[in-house]
């Protein structure tokens, strides 16, 4: 199958324009699975919870999920993308999984980073892989990469591809750790990061780009620049992620000793 990332430089608050830009980049290529950045349609650097609530949207009724679902139906593909999800008086840094039939699943970020803790509610959904036509994908968002338990839980539950919408700002760290997450779980990882700078409320964040597709042996199959909007696509064999052998004597999961891991 073919998997791809979409690396964008969203304009804060321009939901319609950001969606249009993402779709225009994808229109030129074909992939079975696309991954878009964290909060790609709203931008990232919110100044207040009130501002976030105004830009957040319900799922699947909101414009972002609707537009992605329409594209997935027309192209016969699947998309994982970061959105600001509003439900009642709660708002989540979330990701949606859509396919030809519409919304399949959602994930809400469980490890909030920086000022996200001031504006977003912590994720409250379990880490569960999603069946994408016989291939299982897992979803984690940005700072989740710092917590190896996130990817390990998804892999133990059968995920073959881990999709990682991100707004990485710590140079090189997320790209490095996602190579390790791929290696230590023998899965594919697809990180879709954003580019550009946001300056709001006296704070400045520079995003690092470097989106990538990584194989189960930690080999980078495709990577992006640090500062340009672009897409990257790679052909993968998801059955490779079912083989957890490291040597003829070692199987990553069979060799685990969980009785020693608890605190």
C-alpha positions as CSV (number, residue, x, y, z in Angstrom):
1,X,0.0,0.0,0.0
2,X,1.0,3.6,-0.4
3,X,1.2,6.0,2.6
4,X,1.8,9.7,2.7
5,X,2.3,12.7,4.9
6,X,1.1,16.3,4.2
7,X,3.4,19.0,5.5
8,X,1.7,22.3,5.8
9,X,2.2,25.9,7.1
10,X,-1.3,26.7,8.4
11,X,-2.5,30.3,8.9
12,X,-3.9,30.7,12.4
13,X,-7.7,30.9,12.4
14,X,-8.1,30.4,8.6
15,X,-10.0,27.1,8.8
16,X,-11.4,27.2,5.2
17,X,-8.1,28.2,3.7
18,X,-6.1,25.6,5.6
19,X,-8.4,22.8,4.5
20,X,-8.3,24.0,0.9
21,X,-4.5,24.1,0.9
22,X,-4.2,20.6,2.4
23,X,-6.7,19.1,-0.2
24,X,-4.9,20.9,-3.1
25,X,-1.6,19.3,-2.1
26,X,-3.2,15.8,-1.9
27,X,-5.1,16.2,-5.2
28,X,-1.9,15.9,-7.1
29,X,-0.9,12.5,-5.8
30,X,-2.6,9.2,-4.8
31,X,-2.1,7.3,-1.5
32,X,-4.1,4.7,0.3
33,X,-3.5,6.5,3.7
34,X,-2.7,10.2,4.3
35,X,-1.6,11.8,7.5
36,X,-2.0,15.5,8.2
37,X,-0.5,17.6,11.0
38,X,-1.9,18.3,14.4
39,X,-4.6,21.1,14.5
40,X,-3.9,21.6,10.8
41,X,-7.1,23.5,10.1
42,X,-7.0,26.0,13.0
43,X,-3.4,26.6,13.7
44,X,-1.8,25.9,17.1
45,X,-0.9,29.0,19.3
46,X,-4.2,29.8,21.0
47,X,-4.3,32.8,23.4
48,X,-7.3,31.7,25.5
49,X,-9.8,28.9,26.0
50,X,-12.5,31.2,24.7
51,X,-10.6,31.6,21.4
52,X,-10.1,27.9,21.1
53,X,-13.8,27.2,21.7
54,X,-14.7,29.6,18.9
55,X,-12.5,27.8,16.4
56,X,-13.1,24.2,17.6
57,X,-15.8,22.2,15.9
58,X,-18.0,19.2,16.5
59,X,-17.0,15.8,15.0
60,X,-18.1,14.7,12.5
61,X,-20.4,17.6,11.8
62,X,-17.7,20.3,11.6
63,X,-16.2,21.6,8.3
64,X,-12.9,19.8,8.7
65,X,-14.2,16.3,9.1
66,X,-16.8,16.9,6.4
67,X,-14.2,18.1,3.9
68,X,-11.8,15.3,4.6
69,X,-14.6,12.7,4.4
70,X,-15.7,14.0,1.0
71,X,-12.2,13.8,-0.3
72,X,-11.7,10.3,1.1
73,X,-15.0,9.1,-0.5
74,X,-14.0,10.6,-3.9
75,X,-10.5,9.2,-3.8
76,X,-11.2,5.9,-2.1
77,X,-8.5,6.6,0.6
78,X,-8.2,7.0,4.3
79,X,-7.0,10.2,6.2
80,X,-5.8,10.8,9.7
81,X,-5.8,14.5,10.6
82,X,-5.5,16.7,13.7
83,X,-8.5,18.8,14.6
84,X,-9.8,20.9,17.6
85,X,-12.8,19.0,18.7
86,X,-15.6,20.7,20.6
87,X,-18.2,18.6,22.5
88,X,-20.5,20.5,24.9
89,X,-18.3,22.6,27.2
90,X,-15.2,20.4,26.5
91,X,-12.6,20.8,23.8
92,X,-9.9,18.3,22.8
93,X,-6.7,18.3,20.8
94,X,-8.0,15.4,18.6
95,X,-7.4,13.5,15.5
96,X,-10.0,12.0,13.2
97,X,-9.8,8.9,11.0
98,X,-12.0,9.1,7.9
99,X,-12.4,6.8,5.0
100,X,-14.7,6.3,2.0
101,X,-17.6,5.7,4.3
102,X,-17.0,8.8,6.5
103,X,-15.8,9.0,10.1
104,X,-14.3,5.8,11.4
105,X,-12.7,6.8,14.6
106,X,-11.3,9.7,16.7
107,X,-8.5,10.0,19.2
108,X,-8.0,12.7,21.8
109,X,-4.5,13.6,22.8
110,X,-3.7,12.1,26.2
111,X,-0.3,13.9,26.8
112,X,-0.8,17.6,26.6
113,X,2.2,19.8,25.9
114,X,3.0,23.3,27.3
115,X,0.1,25.7,27.2
116,X,-2.2,23.1,25.8
117,X,-2.8,22.2,29.5
118,X,-4.4,25.6,29.9
119,X,-6.8,25.4,27.0
120,X,-7.6,21.8,26.2
121,X,-9.3,19.0,28.2
122,X,-7.1,15.9,28.6
123,X,-7.9,13.0,26.2
124,X,-10.4,10.5,27.6
125,X,-10.5,7.8,24.9
126,X,-8.5,4.5,25.0
127,X,-5.6,3.8,22.7
128,X,-7.3,1.5,20.2
129,X,-6.1,0.6,16.6
130,X,-8.5,1.1,13.7
131,X,-9.1,-1.5,11.0
132,X,-8.4,0.1,7.6
133,X,-9.5,-2.5,5.2
134,X,-7.5,-5.3,6.8
135,X,-4.6,-3.2,8.0
136,X,-4.6,-1.9,11.5
137,X,-3.5,1.7,12.2
138,X,-2.9,3.5,15.5
139,X,-3.1,7.2,16.2
140,X,-1.0,9.3,18.5
141,X,-0.5,13.1,18.5
142,X,2.7,15.1,18.8
143,X,4.0,15.0,22.4
144,X,2.7,11.5,22.8
145,X,6.0,10.5,21.2
146,X,7.8,11.2,24.4
147,X,5.9,8.4,26.1
148,X,6.9,5.0,24.7
149,X,3.9,3.4,26.4
150,X,1.6,5.1,23.8
151,X,3.1,3.4,20.8
152,X,3.8,0.2,22.7
153,X,0.1,-0.1,23.7
154,X,-1.0,0.5,20.1
155,X,1.5,-2.1,18.8
156,X,0.5,-4.7,21.4
157,X,-3.1,-4.3,20.3
158,X,-2.1,-5.0,16.7
159,X,-1.3,-1.7,15.1
160,X,0.9,-2.1,12.0
161,X,1.2,1.6,11.1
162,X,1.3,4.4,13.7
163,X,0.0,7.7,12.4
164,X,1.4,10.7,14.2
165,X,-0.1,14.2,13.4
166,X,2.3,16.7,15.0
167,X,3.3,20.3,15.6
168,X,6.8,19.6,16.7
169,X,8.9,22.5,18.0
170,X,11.8,20.8,19.7
171,X,14.4,20.4,16.8
172,X,14.9,16.8,15.8
173,X,13.6,15.2,18.9
174,X,10.2,14.0,17.6
175,X,11.7,12.7,14.3
176,X,14.4,10.8,16.3
177,X,12.0,9.3,18.8
178,X,9.5,8.2,16.1
179,X,12.3,6.2,14.5
180,X,12.9,4.6,17.9
181,X,9.1,3.9,18.3
182,X,9.2,2.2,14.9
183,X,12.2,0.1,15.8
184,X,11.2,-0.9,19.3
185,X,7.7,-2.0,18.2
186,X,8.6,-3.2,14.7
187,X,5.9,-1.0,13.1
188,X,5.7,1.7,10.4
189,X,5.4,5.3,11.6
190,X,4.1,8.3,9.6
191,X,4.8,11.7,11.2
192,X,3.1,14.7,9.6
193,X,4.6,17.8,11.0
194,X,3.9,21.4,10.2
195,X,6.2,24.3,9.2
196,X,6.3,28.0,9.8
197,X,6.2,30.4,12.7
198,X,3.2,31.5,14.9
199,X,3.6,34.6,17.0
200,X,0.6,35.4,19.2
201,X,0.1,36.8,22.7
202,X,3.7,37.6,23.2
203,X,4.8,34.0,22.4
204,X,6.6,32.7,19.4
205,X,6.8,29.1,18.2
206,X,8.8,27.8,15.3
207,X,7.7,24.5,13.8
208,X,10.4,22.1,12.6
209,X,8.9,20.3,9.6
210,X,10.9,17.1,8.8
211,X,7.8,15.0,8.3
212,X,8.8,11.3,7.7
213,X,7.8,7.8,7.0
214,X,9.8,5.2,8.9
215,X,10.0,1.4,8.4
216,X,9.9,-1.2,11.2
217,X,13.7,-1.4,11.1
218,X,13.9,2.4,11.7
219,X,15.0,3.1,8.1
220,X,13.5,6.5,7.0
221,X,11.7,5.8,3.7
222,X,10.8,9.4,3.0
223,X,11.4,12.7,4.8
224,X,10.6,16.3,4.2
225,X,12.4,19.6,4.4
226,X,12.4,21.7,7.6
227,X,10.6,24.7,6.0
228,X,8.6,23.9,2.9
229,X,5.0,22.8,2.3
230,X,5.2,19.4,0.6
231,X,3.9,15.9,0.5
232,X,5.8,12.6,0.7
233,X,4.6,9.2,-0.3
234,X,6.2,5.7,0.2
235,X,5.2,2.2,-0.7
236,X,5.1,-0.1,2.3
237,X,4.3,-3.7,3.0
238,X,2.2,-3.7,6.2
239,X,2.7,-7.4,6.8
240,X,6.3,-6.6,7.8
241,X,4.9,-5.1,10.9
242,X,3.5,-8.5,11.9
243,X,7.0,-10.0,12.2
244,X,8.5,-9.0,15.6
245,X,11.6,-11.1,15.3
246,X,15.0,-9.4,15.8
247,X,17.2,-12.5,15.6
248,X,16.4,-16.2,15.1
249,X,16.2,-16.5,18.8
250,X,14.5,-13.2,19.7
251,X,11.0,-12.0,19.2
252,X,10.3,-8.4,20.5
253,X,6.9,-9.2,22.0
254,X,7.4,-12.9,23.0
255,X,10.6,-11.9,24.9
256,X,8.9,-9.2,27.0
257,X,9.0,-9.7,30.8
258,X,6.0,-7.6,32.0
259,X,6.2,-9.1,35.5
260,X,9.3,-6.9,36.0
261,X,8.0,-3.7,34.5
262,X,5.5,-2.6,37.1
263,X,6.3,0.1,39.7
